[in-house]
C-alpha cells in the first residue's frame, strides 16, 4: 500500500467564508407567498423545499421561505407535488 498523506491539523485549515444568503443579498426583508418568481428557485423538480445547505439561505430567510411555500400551496399557486 502507498503511504498515506499526513492529515492536516485543525489549526492548519483555513475557515470557510460563508456564502451570502441570496434573499438577504437582494435586500428582501419579507418573503411573500405571492412572489412566485422568488419562491420557485428554492423548490426542486418534485416541488419540495430545498435544504438550507443547498439553497444557501440563512435560517431566518429559510423559515420565511418555508412559510411562504406552505401558504402558496394552500392558495393553489404552486403544487404540493409534481409527477
HTML snippet that shows the backbone in 3Dmol.js (N, CA, C, O; Angstrom):
<script src="https://3Dmol.org/build/3Dmol-min.js"></script>
<div id="view" style="width:600px;height:400px;position:relative"></div>
<script>
const pdb = `
ATOM      1  N   UNK A   1       0.825  -1.186   0.000  1.00  0.00           N
ATOM      2  CA  UNK A   1       0.000   0.000   0.000  1.00  0.00           C
ATOM      3  C   UNK A   1       0.870   1.251   0.000  1.00  0.00           C
ATOM      4  O   UNK A   1       1.914   1.285   0.652  1.00  0.00           O
ATOM      5  N   UNK A   2       0.444   2.273  -0.728  1.00  0.00           N
ATOM      6  CA  UNK A   2       1.217   3.523  -0.709  1.00  0.00           C
ATOM      7  C   UNK A   2       1.035   4.240   0.624  1.00  0.00           C
ATOM      8  O   UNK A   2       0.000   4.086   1.273  1.00  0.00           O
ATOM      9  N   UNK A   3       2.016   5.011   1.031  1.00  0.00           N
ATOM     10  CA  UNK A   3       1.886   5.724   2.308  1.00  0.00           C
ATOM     11  C   UNK A   3       0.788   6.791   2.225  1.00  0.00           C
ATOM     12  O   UNK A   3       0.592   7.437   1.195  1.00  0.00           O
ATOM     13  N   UNK A   4       0.095   6.943   3.329  1.00  0.00           N
ATOM     14  CA  UNK A   4      -0.983   7.935   3.374  1.00  0.00           C
ATOM     15  C   UNK A   4      -0.427   9.329   3.608  1.00  0.00           C
ATOM     16  O   UNK A   4       0.620   9.511   4.230  1.00  0.00           O
ATOM     17  N   UNK A   5      -1.163  10.310   3.089  1.00  0.00           N
ATOM     18  CA  UNK A   5      -0.757  11.694   3.326  1.00  0.00           C
ATOM     19  C   UNK A   5      -1.056  12.063   4.775  1.00  0.00           C
ATOM     20  O   UNK A   5      -2.070  11.641   5.332  1.00  0.00           O
ATOM     21  N   UNK A   6      -0.180  12.844   5.376  1.00  0.00           N
ATOM     22  CA  UNK A   6      -0.470  13.252   6.751  1.00  0.00           C
ATOM     23  C   UNK A   6      -1.695  14.171   6.780  1.00  0.00           C
ATOM     24  O   UNK A   6      -1.842  15.055   5.936  1.00  0.00           O
ATOM     25  N   UNK A   7      -2.558  13.949   7.754  1.00  0.00           N
ATOM     26  CA  UNK A   7      -3.759  14.765   7.863  1.00  0.00           C
ATOM     27  C   UNK A   7      -3.400  16.137   8.433  1.00  0.00           C
ATOM     28  O   UNK A   7      -2.499  16.278   9.259  1.00  0.00           O
ATOM     29  N   UNK A   8      -4.138  17.139   7.960  1.00  0.00           N
ATOM     30  CA  UNK A   8      -3.899  18.491   8.440  1.00  0.00           C
ATOM     31  C   UNK A   8      -4.524  18.668   9.816  1.00  0.00           C
ATOM     32  O   UNK A   8      -5.587  18.119  10.107  1.00  0.00           O
ATOM     33  N   UNK A   9      -3.859  19.429  10.640  1.00  0.00           N
ATOM     34  CA  UNK A   9      -4.414  19.749  11.945  1.00  0.00           C
ATOM     35  C   UNK A   9      -5.524  20.774  11.771  1.00  0.00           C
ATOM     36  O   UNK A   9      -5.629  21.424  10.731  1.00  0.00           O
ATOM     37  N   UNK A  10      -6.330  20.906  12.779  1.00  0.00           N
ATOM     38  CA  UNK A  10      -7.436  21.864  12.727  1.00  0.00           C
ATOM     39  C   UNK A  10      -6.912  23.296  12.591  1.00  0.00           C
ATOM     40  O   UNK A  10      -7.555  24.141  11.969  1.00  0.00           O
ATOM     41  N   UNK A  11      -5.745  23.561  13.173  1.00  0.00           N
ATOM     42  CA  UNK A  11      -5.205  24.919  13.091  1.00  0.00           C
ATOM     43  C   UNK A  11      -4.647  25.238  11.705  1.00  0.00           C
ATOM     44  O   UNK A  11      -4.522  26.408  11.346  1.00  0.00           O
ATOM     45  N   UNK A  12      -4.308  24.202  10.917  1.00  0.00           N
ATOM     46  CA  UNK A  12      -3.768  24.429   9.578  1.00  0.00           C
ATOM     47  C   UNK A  12      -4.851  24.731   8.553  1.00  0.00           C
ATOM     48  O   UNK A  12      -4.578  25.336   7.516  1.00  0.00           O
ATOM     49  N   UNK A  13      -6.073  24.314   8.838  1.00  0.00           N
ATOM     50  CA  UNK A  13      -7.172  24.571   7.900  1.00  0.00           C
ATOM     51  C   UNK A  13      -7.639  26.010   8.004  1.00  0.00           C
ATOM     52  O   UNK A  13      -7.719  26.581   9.091  1.00  0.00           O
ATOM     53  N   UNK A  14      -7.943  26.579   6.854  1.00  0.00           N
ATOM     54  CA  UNK A  14      -8.490  27.930   6.844  1.00  0.00           C
ATOM     55  C   UNK A  14      -9.994  27.852   7.067  1.00  0.00           C
ATOM     56  O   UNK A  14     -10.639  26.946   6.540  1.00  0.00           O
ATOM     57  N   UNK A  15     -10.563  28.759   7.820  1.00  0.00           N
ATOM     58  CA  UNK A  15     -12.015  28.740   7.992  1.00  0.00           C
ATOM     59  C   UNK A  15     -12.699  29.129   6.685  1.00  0.00           C
ATOM     60  O   UNK A  15     -12.235  30.013   5.965  1.00  0.00           O
ATOM     61  N   UNK A  16     -13.790  28.468   6.396  1.00  0.00           N
ATOM     62  CA  UNK A  16     -14.510  28.751   5.156  1.00  0.00           C
ATOM     63  C   UNK A  16     -15.273  30.050   5.271  1.00  0.00           C
ATOM     64  O   UNK A  16     -15.825  30.383   6.319  1.00  0.00           O
ATOM     65  N   UNK A  17     -15.292  30.768   4.177  1.00  0.00           N
ATOM     66  CA  UNK A  17     -16.039  32.006   4.123  1.00  0.00           C
ATOM     67  C   UNK A  17     -17.498  31.647   3.839  1.00  0.00           C
ATOM     68  O   UNK A  17     -17.774  30.961   2.855  1.00  0.00           O
ATOM     69  N   UNK A  18     -18.433  32.091   4.672  1.00  0.00           N
ATOM     70  CA  UNK A  18     -19.823  31.721   4.438  1.00  0.00           C
ATOM     71  C   UNK A  18     -20.369  32.383   3.174  1.00  0.00           C
ATOM     72  O   UNK A  18     -20.079  33.544   2.888  1.00  0.00           O
ATOM     73  N   UNK A  19     -21.164  31.618   2.425  1.00  0.00           N
ATOM     74  CA  UNK A  19     -21.773  32.160   1.213  1.00  0.00           C
ATOM     75  C   UNK A  19     -22.900  33.100   1.608  1.00  0.00           C
ATOM     76  O   UNK A  19     -23.602  32.838   2.585  1.00  0.00           O
ATOM     77  N   UNK A  20     -23.088  34.180   0.876  1.00  0.00           N
ATOM     78  CA  UNK A  20     -24.156  35.107   1.235  1.00  0.00           C
ATOM     79  C   UNK A  20     -25.529  34.511   0.930  1.00  0.00           C
ATOM     80  O   UNK A  20     -25.691  33.743  -0.019  1.00  0.00           O
ATOM     81  N   UNK A  21     -26.480  34.867   1.728  1.00  0.00           N
ATOM     82  CA  UNK A  21     -27.860  34.416   1.530  1.00  0.00           C
ATOM     83  C   UNK A  21     -28.417  35.115   0.286  1.00  0.00           C
ATOM     84  O   UNK A  21     -28.324  36.338   0.187  1.00  0.00           O
ATOM     85  N   UNK A  22     -28.993  34.370  -0.668  1.00  0.00           N
ATOM     86  CA  UNK A  22     -29.496  35.004  -1.894  1.00  0.00           C
ATOM     87  C   UNK A  22     -30.662  35.949  -1.639  1.00  0.00           C
ATOM     88  O   UNK A  22     -30.866  36.886  -2.410  1.00  0.00           O
ATOM     89  N   UNK A  23     -31.419  35.731  -0.594  1.00  0.00           N
ATOM     90  CA  UNK A  23     -32.563  36.596  -0.293  1.00  0.00           C
ATOM     91  C   UNK A  23     -32.085  37.874   0.384  1.00  0.00           C
ATOM     92  O   UNK A  23     -32.512  38.969   0.018  1.00  0.00           O
ATOM     93  N   UNK A  24     -31.210  37.740   1.363  1.00  0.00           N
ATOM     94  CA  UNK A  24     -30.687  38.925   2.065  1.00  0.00           C
ATOM     95  C   UNK A  24     -29.833  39.792   1.141  1.00  0.00           C
ATOM     96  O   UNK A  24     -29.854  41.018   1.248  1.00  0.00           O
ATOM     97  N   UNK A  25     -29.082  39.164   0.236  1.00  0.00           N
ATOM     98  CA  UNK A  25     -28.216  39.939  -0.649  1.00  0.00           C
ATOM     99  C   UNK A  25     -29.013  40.763  -1.660  1.00  0.00           C
ATOM    100  O   UNK A  25     -28.502  41.750  -2.189  1.00  0.00           O
ATOM    101  N   UNK A  26     -30.258  40.369  -1.933  1.00  0.00           N
ATOM    102  CA  UNK A  26     -31.129  41.161  -2.817  1.00  0.00           C
ATOM    103  C   UNK A  26     -31.830  42.283  -2.066  1.00  0.00           C
ATOM    104  O   UNK A  26     -32.479  43.132  -2.677  1.00  0.00           O
ATOM    105  N   UNK A  27     -31.701  42.291  -0.744  1.00  0.00           N
ATOM    106  CA  UNK A  27     -32.323  43.334   0.064  1.00  0.00           C
ATOM    107  C   UNK A  27     -33.789  43.068   0.368  1.00  0.00           C
ATOM    108  O   UNK A  27     -34.524  43.993   0.716  1.00  0.00           O
ATOM    109  N   UNK A  28     -34.224  41.818   0.242  1.00  0.00           N
ATOM    110  CA  UNK A  28     -35.609  41.462   0.515  1.00  0.00           C
ATOM    111  C   UNK A  28     -35.765  41.243   2.016  1.00  0.00           C
ATOM    112  O   UNK A  28     -35.045  40.438   2.606  1.00  0.00           O
ATOM    113  N   UNK A  29     -36.710  41.963   2.638  1.00  0.00           N
ATOM    114  CA  UNK A  29     -36.912  41.844   4.077  1.00  0.00           C
ATOM    115  C   UNK A  29     -37.962  40.812   4.426  1.00  0.00           C
ATOM    116  O   UNK A  29     -37.897  40.210   5.498  1.00  0.00           O
ATOM    117  N   UNK A  30     -38.944  40.589   3.537  1.00  0.00           N
ATOM    118  CA  UNK A  30     -40.039  39.670   3.807  1.00  0.00           C
ATOM    119  C   UNK A  30     -40.312  38.841   2.567  1.00  0.00           C
ATOM    120  O   UNK A  30     -40.442  39.389   1.472  1.00  0.00           O
ATOM    121  N   UNK A  31     -40.399  37.529   2.721  1.00  0.00           N
ATOM    122  CA  UNK A  31     -40.690  36.633   1.602  1.00  0.00           C
ATOM    123  C   UNK A  31     -42.208  36.495   1.507  1.00  0.00           C
ATOM    124  O   UNK A  31     -42.840  35.940   2.405  1.00  0.00           O
ATOM    125  N   UNK A  32     -42.785  36.994   0.427  1.00  0.00           N
ATOM    126  CA  UNK A  32     -44.228  36.969   0.242  1.00  0.00           C
ATOM    127  C   UNK A  32     -44.633  35.721  -0.532  1.00  0.00           C
ATOM    128  O   UNK A  32     -43.950  35.331  -1.479  1.00  0.00           O
ATOM    129  N   UNK A  33     -45.729  35.096  -0.139  1.00  0.00           N
ATOM    130  CA  UNK A  33     -46.164  33.866  -0.800  1.00  0.00           C
ATOM    131  C   UNK A  33     -46.657  34.109  -2.221  1.00  0.00           C
ATOM    132  O   UNK A  33     -46.735  33.170  -3.013  1.00  0.00           O
ATOM    133  N   UNK A  34     -46.993  35.360  -2.560  1.00  0.00           N
ATOM    134  CA  UNK A  34     -47.471  35.676  -3.911  1.00  0.00           C
ATOM    135  C   UNK A  34     -46.339  35.916  -4.900  1.00  0.00           C
ATOM    136  O   UNK A  34     -46.574  35.965  -6.107  1.00  0.00           O
ATOM    137  N   UNK A  35     -45.111  36.068  -4.401  1.00  0.00           N
ATOM    138  CA  UNK A  35     -43.950  36.315  -5.253  1.00  0.00           C
ATOM    139  C   UNK A  35     -43.357  34.987  -5.720  1.00  0.00           C
ATOM    140  O   UNK A  35     -42.358  34.521  -5.173  1.00  0.00           O
ATOM    141  N   UNK A  36     -43.978  34.380  -6.733  1.00  0.00           N
ATOM    142  CA  UNK A  36     -43.564  33.051  -7.192  1.00  0.00           C
ATOM    143  C   UNK A  36     -42.205  33.067  -7.871  1.00  0.00           C
ATOM    144  O   UNK A  36     -41.503  32.056  -7.852  1.00  0.00           O
ATOM    145  N   UNK A  37     -41.816  34.184  -8.471  1.00  0.00           N
ATOM    146  CA  UNK A  37     -40.501  34.247  -9.113  1.00  0.00           C
ATOM    147  C   UNK A  37     -39.375  34.169  -8.080  1.00  0.00           C
ATOM    148  O   UNK A  37     -38.264  33.752  -8.409  1.00  0.00           O
ATOM    149  N   UNK A  38     -39.648  34.563  -6.849  1.00  0.00           N
ATOM    150  CA  UNK A  38     -38.667  34.440  -5.771  1.00  0.00           C
ATOM    151  C   UNK A  38     -38.683  33.035  -5.174  1.00  0.00           C
ATOM    152  O   UNK A  38     -37.631  32.502  -4.820  1.00  0.00           O
ATOM    153  N   UNK A  39     -39.853  32.437  -5.062  1.00  0.00           N
ATOM    154  CA  UNK A  39     -40.003  31.142  -4.402  1.00  0.00           C
ATOM    155  C   UNK A  39     -39.543  29.977  -5.275  1.00  0.00           C
ATOM    156  O   UNK A  39     -38.912  29.048  -4.769  1.00  0.00           O
ATOM    157  N   UNK A  40     -39.841  30.005  -6.561  1.00  0.00           N
ATOM    158  CA  UNK A  40     -39.583  28.865  -7.457  1.00  0.00           C
ATOM    159  C   UNK A  40     -38.136  28.358  -7.435  1.00  0.00           C
ATOM    160  O   UNK A  40     -37.949  27.141  -7.436  1.00  0.00           O
ATOM    161  N   UNK A  41     -37.107  29.200  -7.417  1.00  0.00           N
ATOM    162  CA  UNK A  41     -35.736  28.670  -7.396  1.00  0.00           C
ATOM    163  C   UNK A  41     -35.391  27.870  -6.137  1.00  0.00           C
ATOM    164  O   UNK A  41     -34.409  27.127  -6.132  1.00  0.00           O
ATOM    165  N   UNK A  42     -36.174  28.011  -5.086  1.00  0.00           N
ATOM    166  CA  UNK A  42     -35.911  27.299  -3.842  1.00  0.00           C
ATOM    167  C   UNK A  42     -36.675  25.989  -3.753  1.00  0.00           C
ATOM    168  O   UNK A  42     -36.671  25.344  -2.705  1.00  0.00           O
ATOM    169  N   UNK A  43     -37.330  25.586  -4.835  1.00  0.00           N
ATOM    170  CA  UNK A  43     -38.025  24.307  -4.905  1.00  0.00           C
ATOM    171  C   UNK A  43     -37.301  23.414  -5.891  1.00  0.00           C
ATOM    172  O   UNK A  43     -36.785  23.890  -6.903  1.00  0.00           O
ATOM    173  N   UNK A  44     -37.258  22.105  -5.600  1.00  0.00           N
ATOM    174  CA  UNK A  44     -36.634  21.191  -6.549  1.00  0.00           C
ATOM    175  C   UNK A  44     -37.664  20.740  -7.580  1.00  0.00           C
ATOM    176  O   UNK A  44     -38.800  21.215  -7.573  1.00  0.00           O
ATOM    177  N   UNK A  45     -37.272  19.829  -8.464  1.00  0.00           N
ATOM    178  CA  UNK A  45     -38.150  19.420  -9.553  1.00  0.00           C
ATOM    179  C   UNK A  45     -39.391  18.688  -9.067  1.00  0.00           C
ATOM    180  O   UNK A  45     -40.377  18.599  -9.798  1.00  0.00           O
ATOM    181  N   UNK A  46     -39.361  18.164  -7.847  1.00  0.00           N
ATOM    182  CA  UNK A  46     -40.518  17.490  -7.260  1.00  0.00           C
ATOM    183  C   UNK A  46     -41.370  18.436  -6.412  1.00  0.00           C
ATOM    184  O   UNK A  46     -42.276  17.992  -5.706  1.00  0.00           O
ATOM    185  N   UNK A  47     -41.085  19.722  -6.479  1.00  0.00           N
ATOM    186  CA  UNK A  47     -41.801  20.780  -5.747  1.00  0.00           C
ATOM    187  C   UNK A  47     -41.589  20.669  -4.235  1.00  0.00           C
ATOM    188  O   UNK A  47     -42.456  21.068  -3.457  1.00  0.00           O
ATOM    189  N   UNK A  48     -40.441  20.129  -3.818  1.00  0.00           N
ATOM    190  CA  UNK A  48     -40.090  20.081  -2.406  1.00  0.00           C
ATOM    191  C   UNK A  48     -39.161  21.246  -2.092  1.00  0.00           C
ATOM    192  O   UNK A  48     -38.401  21.688  -2.952  1.00  0.00           O
ATOM    193  N   UNK A  49     -39.223  21.738  -0.866  1.00  0.00           N
ATOM    194  CA  UNK A  49     -38.379  22.858  -0.456  1.00  0.00           C
ATOM    195  C   UNK A  49     -36.942  22.364  -0.323  1.00  0.00           C
ATOM    196  O   UNK A  49     -36.685  21.347   0.321  1.00  0.00           O
ATOM    197  N   UNK A  50     -36.007  23.092  -0.938  1.00  0.00           N
ATOM    198  CA  UNK A  50     -34.597  22.708  -0.848  1.00  0.00           C
ATOM    199  C   UNK A  50     -34.060  22.975   0.554  1.00  0.00           C
ATOM    200  O   UNK A  50     -34.559  23.840   1.273  1.00  0.00           O
ATOM    201  N   UNK A  51     -33.040  22.221   0.923  1.00  0.00           N
ATOM    202  CA  UNK A  51     -32.414  22.373   2.234  1.00  0.00           C
ATOM    203  C   UNK A  51     -31.596  23.659   2.286  1.00  0.00           C
ATOM    204  O   UNK A  51     -31.236  24.222   1.252  1.00  0.00           O
ATOM    205  N   UNK A  52     -31.311  24.110   3.491  1.00  0.00           N
ATOM    206  CA  UNK A  52     -30.521  25.336   3.672  1.00  0.00           C
ATOM    207  C   UNK A  52     -29.138  25.217   3.071  1.00  0.00           C
ATOM    208  O   UNK A  52     -28.643  26.159   2.453  1.00  0.00           O
ATOM    209  N   UNK A  53     -28.514  24.072   3.246  1.00  0.00           N
ATOM    210  CA  UNK A  53     -27.148  23.905   2.734  1.00  0.00           C
ATOM    211  C   UNK A  53     -27.128  23.894   1.210  1.00  0.00           C
ATOM    212  O   UNK A  53     -26.100  24.202   0.607  1.00  0.00           O
ATOM    213  N   UNK A  54     -28.242  23.547   0.580  1.00  0.00           N
ATOM    214  CA  UNK A  54     -28.342  23.546  -0.875  1.00  0.00           C
ATOM    215  C   UNK A  54     -28.699  24.920  -1.416  1.00  0.00           C
ATOM    216  O   UNK A  54     -28.141  25.370  -2.417  1.00  0.00           O
ATOM    217  N   UNK A  55     -29.625  25.577  -0.750  1.00  0.00           N
ATOM    218  CA  UNK A  55     -30.107  26.869  -1.237  1.00  0.00           C
ATOM    219  C   UNK A  55     -29.270  28.044  -0.745  1.00  0.00           C
ATOM    220  O   UNK A  55     -29.407  29.155  -1.257  1.00  0.00           O
ATOM    221  N   UNK A  56     -28.406  27.813   0.240  1.00  0.00           N
ATOM    222  CA  UNK A  56     -27.539  28.848   0.838  1.00  0.00           C
ATOM    223  C   UNK A  56     -28.326  29.959   1.524  1.00  0.00           C
ATOM    224  O   UNK A  56     -27.817  31.070   1.674  1.00  0.00           O
ATOM    225  N   UNK A  57     -29.548  29.680   1.939  1.00  0.00           N
ATOM    226  CA  UNK A  57     -30.353  30.684   2.634  1.00  0.00           C
ATOM    227  C   UNK A  57     -29.998  30.686   4.113  1.00  0.00           C
ATOM    228  O   UNK A  57     -29.650  29.647   4.673  1.00  0.00           O
ATOM    229  N   UNK A  58     -30.086  31.851   4.746  1.00  0.00           N
ATOM    230  CA  UNK A  58     -29.837  31.919   6.185  1.00  0.00           C
ATOM    231  C   UNK A  58     -31.062  31.349   6.911  1.00  0.00           C
ATOM    232  O   UNK A  58     -32.099  31.121   6.289  1.00  0.00           O
ATOM    233  N   UNK A  59     -30.946  31.123   8.204  1.00  0.00           N
ATOM    234  CA  UNK A  59     -32.013  30.480   8.973  1.00  0.00           C
ATOM    235  C   UNK A  59     -33.298  31.300   8.956  1.00  0.00           C
ATOM    236  O   UNK A  59     -34.391  30.750   8.830  1.00  0.00           O
ATOM    237  N   UNK A  60     -33.163  32.601   9.083  1.00  0.00           N
ATOM    238  CA  UNK A  60     -34.331  33.475   9.100  1.00  0.00           C
ATOM    239  C   UNK A  60     -35.061  33.428   7.762  1.00  0.00           C
ATOM    240  O   UNK A  60     -36.285  33.309   7.717  1.00  0.00           O
ATOM    241  N   UNK A  61     -34.308  33.523   6.685  1.00  0.00           N
ATOM    242  CA  UNK A  61     -34.908  33.514   5.349  1.00  0.00           C
ATOM    243  C   UNK A  61     -35.482  32.142   5.010  1.00  0.00           C
ATOM    244  O   UNK A  61     -36.512  32.051   4.342  1.00  0.00           O
ATOM    245  N   UNK A  62     -34.825  31.074   5.463  1.00  0.00           N
ATOM    246  CA  UNK A  62     -35.329  29.729   5.203  1.00  0.00           C
ATOM    247  C   UNK A  62     -36.663  29.512   5.904  1.00  0.00           C
ATOM    248  O   UNK A  62     -37.555  28.878   5.340  1.00  0.00           O
ATOM    249  N   UNK A  63     -36.815  30.021   7.107  1.00  0.00           N
ATOM    250  CA  UNK A  63     -38.081  29.897   7.828  1.00  0.00           C
ATOM    251  C   UNK A  63     -39.187  30.686   7.125  1.00  0.00           C
ATOM    252  O   UNK A  63     -40.310  30.202   6.986  1.00  0.00           O
ATOM    253  N   UNK A  64     -38.861  31.907   6.683  1.00  0.00           N
ATOM    254  CA  UNK A  64     -39.842  32.714   5.935  1.00  0.00           C
ATOM    255  C   UNK A  64     -40.204  32.045   4.626  1.00  0.00           C
ATOM    256  O   UNK A  64     -41.364  32.059   4.213  1.00  0.00           O
ATOM    257  N   UNK A  65     -39.221  31.464   3.977  1.00  0.00           N
ATOM    258  CA  UNK A  65     -39.433  30.790   2.708  1.00  0.00           C
ATOM    259  C   UNK A  65     -40.343  29.581   2.876  1.00  0.00           C
ATOM    260  O   UNK A  65     -41.247  29.368   2.067  1.00  0.00           O
ATOM    261  N   UNK A  66     -40.111  28.783   3.925  1.00  0.00           N
ATOM    262  CA  UNK A  66     -40.947  27.608   4.179  1.00  0.00           C
ATOM    263  C   UNK A  66     -42.392  28.012   4.443  1.00  0.00           C
ATOM    264  O   UNK A  66     -43.320  27.369   3.951  1.00  0.00           O
ATOM    265  N   UNK A  67     -42.582  29.070   5.214  1.00  0.00           N
ATOM    266  CA  UNK A  67     -43.942  29.542   5.492  1.00  0.00           C
ATOM    267  C   UNK A  67     -44.609  30.059   4.217  1.00  0.00           C
ATOM    268  O   UNK A  67     -45.797  29.823   3.999  1.00  0.00           O
ATOM    269  N   UNK A  68     -43.848  30.763   3.376  1.00  0.00           N
ATOM    270  CA  UNK A  68     -44.401  31.293   2.128  1.00  0.00           C
ATOM    271  C   UNK A  68     -44.786  30.165   1.173  1.00  0.00           C
ATOM    272  O   UNK A  68     -45.819  30.241   0.507  1.00  0.00           O
ATOM    273  N   UNK A  69     -43.960  29.120   1.104  1.00  0.00           N
ATOM    274  CA  UNK A  69     -44.264  27.983   0.235  1.00  0.00           C
ATOM    275  C   UNK A  69     -45.526  27.282   0.718  1.00  0.00           C
ATOM    276  O   UNK A  69     -46.382  26.908  -0.084  1.00  0.00           O
ATOM    277  N   UNK A  70     -45.638  27.107   2.022  1.00  0.00           N
ATOM    278  CA  UNK A  70     -46.819  26.446   2.578  1.00  0.00           C
ATOM    279  C   UNK A  70     -48.081  27.256   2.308  1.00  0.00           C
ATOM    280  O   UNK A  70     -49.121  26.685   1.980  1.00  0.00           O
ATOM    281  N   UNK A  71     -48.003  28.589   2.442  1.00  0.00           N
ATOM    282  CA  UNK A  71     -49.159  29.437   2.135  1.00  0.00           C
ATOM    283  C   UNK A  71     -49.491  29.393   0.648  1.00  0.00           C
ATOM    284  O   UNK A  71     -50.663  29.335   0.278  1.00  0.00           O
ATOM    285  N   UNK A  72     -48.483  29.419  -0.195  1.00  0.00           N
ATOM    286  CA  UNK A  72     -48.705  29.377  -1.642  1.00  0.00           C
ATOM    287  C   UNK A  72     -49.340  28.045  -2.060  1.00  0.00           C
ATOM    288  O   UNK A  72     -50.160  28.010  -2.977  1.00  0.00           O
ATOM    289  N   UNK A  73     -48.965  26.963  -1.394  1.00  0.00           N
ATOM    290  CA  UNK A  73     -49.588  25.669  -1.679  1.00  0.00           C
ATOM    291  C   UNK A  73     -51.052  25.671  -1.262  1.00  0.00           C
ATOM    292  O   UNK A  73     -51.899  25.140  -1.981  1.00  0.00           O
ATOM    293  N   UNK A  74     -51.365  26.265  -0.099  1.00  0.00           N
ATOM    294  CA  UNK A  74     -52.750  26.353   0.363  1.00  0.00           C
ATOM    295  C   UNK A  74     -53.607  27.149  -0.614  1.00  0.00           C
ATOM    296  O   UNK A  74     -54.768  26.813  -0.849  1.00  0.00           O
ATOM    297  N   UNK A  75     -53.031  28.201  -1.178  1.00  0.00           N
ATOM    298  CA  UNK A  75     -53.759  29.060  -2.117  1.00  0.00           C
ATOM    299  C   UNK A  75     -53.736  28.506  -3.542  1.00  0.00           C
ATOM    300  O   UNK A  75     -54.258  29.136  -4.462  1.00  0.00           O
ATOM    301  N   UNK A  76     -53.133  27.333  -3.724  1.00  0.00           N
ATOM    302  CA  UNK A  76     -53.055  26.651  -5.017  1.00  0.00           C
ATOM    303  C   UNK A  76     -52.257  27.443  -6.052  1.00  0.00           C
ATOM    304  O   UNK A  76     -52.551  27.381  -7.245  1.00  0.00           O
ATOM    305  N   UNK A  77     -51.251  28.183  -5.599  1.00  0.00           N
ATOM    306  CA  UNK A  77     -50.369  28.906  -6.517  1.00  0.00           C
ATOM    307  C   UNK A  77     -49.244  28.010  -7.007  1.00  0.00           C
ATOM    308  O   UNK A  77     -48.777  28.154  -8.136  1.00  0.00           O
ATOM    309  N   UNK A  78     -48.807  27.083  -6.156  1.00  0.00           N
ATOM    310  CA  UNK A  78     -47.812  26.086  -6.548  1.00  0.00           C
ATOM    311  C   UNK A  78     -48.329  24.714  -6.110  1.00  0.00           C
ATOM    312  O   UNK A  78     -49.087  24.625  -5.144  1.00  0.00           O
ATOM    313  N   UNK A  79     -47.933  23.650  -6.801  1.00  0.00           N
ATOM    314  CA  UNK A  79     -48.438  22.318  -6.459  1.00  0.00           C
ATOM    315  C   UNK A  79     -47.740  21.754  -5.215  1.00  0.00           C
ATOM    316  O   UNK A  79     -46.646  22.182  -4.844  1.00  0.00           O
ATOM    317  N   UNK A  80     -48.401  20.791  -4.593  1.00  0.00           N
ATOM    318  CA  UNK A  80     -47.773  20.068  -3.481  1.00  0.00           C
ATOM    319  C   UNK A  80     -46.695  19.143  -4.003  1.00  0.00           C
ATOM    320  O   UNK A  80     -45.613  19.054  -3.423  1.00  0.00           O
ATOM    321  N   UNK A  81     -46.988  18.444  -5.107  1.00  0.00           N
ATOM    322  CA  UNK A  81     -46.021  17.555  -5.732  1.00  0.00           C
ATOM    323  C   UNK A  81     -46.205  17.616  -7.243  1.00  0.00           C
ATOM    324  O   UNK A  81     -47.255  18.033  -7.732  1.00  0.00           O
ATOM    325  N   UNK A  82     -45.187  17.202  -7.972  1.00  0.00           N
ATOM    326  CA  UNK A  82     -45.293  17.061  -9.420  1.00  0.00           C
ATOM    327  C   UNK A  82     -44.837  15.660  -9.773  1.00  0.00           C
ATOM    328  O   UNK A  82     -43.948  15.114  -9.120  1.00  0.00           O
ATOM    329  N   UNK A  83     -45.418  15.087 -10.774  1.00  0.00           N
ATOM    330  CA  UNK A  83     -45.053  13.724 -11.158  1.00  0.00           C
ATOM    331  C   UNK A  83     -44.522  13.700 -12.549  1.00  0.00           C
ATOM    332  O   UNK A  83     -44.160  12.637 -13.054  1.00  0.00           O
TER     333      UNK A  83
END
`;
const viewer = $3Dmol.createViewer("view");
viewer.addModel(pdb, "pdb");
viewer.setStyle({}, {cartoon: {color: "spectrum"}});
viewer.zoomTo();
viewer.render();
</script>
